[in-house]
Amino acid sequence: MRGASAVGTQNGSQPKRSGSNGSKAHEAEAAERTPLPVSEISEAVTSVRFGSVNLIIQDGRVIQIDTLHKKRIG
């Protein structure tokens, strides 16, 4: 496979999960600090007829919402 990258989940494998990388106290602190952007997530989901919504999370916070719209032909 020339030019193929082993990084990512394009080959159907499960994404890597961090073991005990973060503490429960840190996770709770991050959750309390920033409320979940439910309205923005809901808006993204309802705007997609076919496709996907991807949440980018950093330090326990949603920092980006990506939407992928697919067009069905035929």
C-alpha contacts under 8 A as a table, 3 or more apart, distances in Angstrom:
res1	aa1	res2	aa2	distance
1	M	4	A	5.65
5	S	8	G	7.89
8	G	11	N	7.92
8	G	15	P	7.14
9	T	12	G	5.65
9	T	13	S	5.51
9	T	14	Q	6.46
9	T	15	P	5.96
10	Q	13	S	7.38
18	S	21	N	5.69
20	S	23	S	6.98
22	G	26	H	6.66
22	G	27	E	7.10
23	S	26	H	5.25
23	S	27	E	6.42
24	K	27	E	5.04
24	K	28	A	6.13
25	A	28	A	5.15
25	A	29	E	6.05
26	H	29	E	5.03
26	H	30	A	6.14
27	E	30	A	5.18
27	E	31	A	6.20
27	E	59	D	7.95
27	E	60	G	6.19
28	A	31	A	5.09
28	A	32	E	6.18
29	E	32	E	5.21
29	E	33	R	6.06
30	A	33	R	5.10
30	A	34	T	6.46
30	A	59	D	6.85
30	A	60	G	5.39
30	A	61	R	6.78
31	A	34	T	5.76
31	A	35	P	6.67
31	A	36	L	7.81
31	A	60	G	6.47
31	A	61	R	7.22
32	E	35	P	6.79
34	T	61	R	6.72
36	L	61	R	7.57
36	L	62	V	7.20
37	P	40	E	5.51
37	P	41	I	6.30
37	P	62	V	7.50
38	V	41	I	5.13
38	V	42	S	5.98
39	S	42	S	5.06
39	S	43	E	6.05
40	E	43	E	5.07
40	E	44	A	6.20
41	I	44	A	5.12
41	I	45	V	6.22
41	I	65	I	7.31
42	S	45	V	5.12
42	S	46	T	6.14
43	E	46	T	5.26
43	E	47	S	6.11
44	A	47	S	5.22
44	A	48	V	6.71
44	A	53	V	6.78
44	A	65	I	7.68
44	A	67	T	6.68
45	V	48	V	5.59
45	V	52	S	7.84
45	V	53	V	6.38
46	T	49	R	7.33
48	V	51	G	6.10
48	V	52	S	7.04
48	V	53	V	7.87
48	V	67	T	7.33
48	V	68	L	7.54
48	V	69	H	5.98
49	R	69	H	7.29
49	R	70	K	7.95
50	F	69	H	5.93
50	F	70	K	5.26
50	F	71	K	6.96
50	F	72	R	7.70
51	G	67	T	7.42
51	G	68	L	5.16
51	G	69	H	4.67
51	G	70	K	5.03
52	S	67	T	5.78
52	S	68	L	5.13
52	S	69	H	6.87
53	V	65	I	7.00
53	V	66	D	5.71
53	V	67	T	4.52
53	V	68	L	6.39
54	N	65	I	5.83
54	N	66	D	5.01
54	N	67	T	6.28
55	L	62	V	6.47
55	L	63	I	7.75
55	L	64	Q	6.00
55	L	65	I	4.79
55	L	66	D	6.43
56	I	62	V	5.75
56	I	63	I	5.77
56	I	64	Q	4.95
56	I	65	I	6.23
56	I	66	D	7.83
57	I	60	G	6.09
57	I	61	R	5.28
57	I	62	V	4.41
57	I	63	I	5.63
57	I	64	Q	7.12
58	Q	61	R	5.37
58	Q	62	V	6.52
58	Q	63	I	6.46
62	V	65	I	7.56
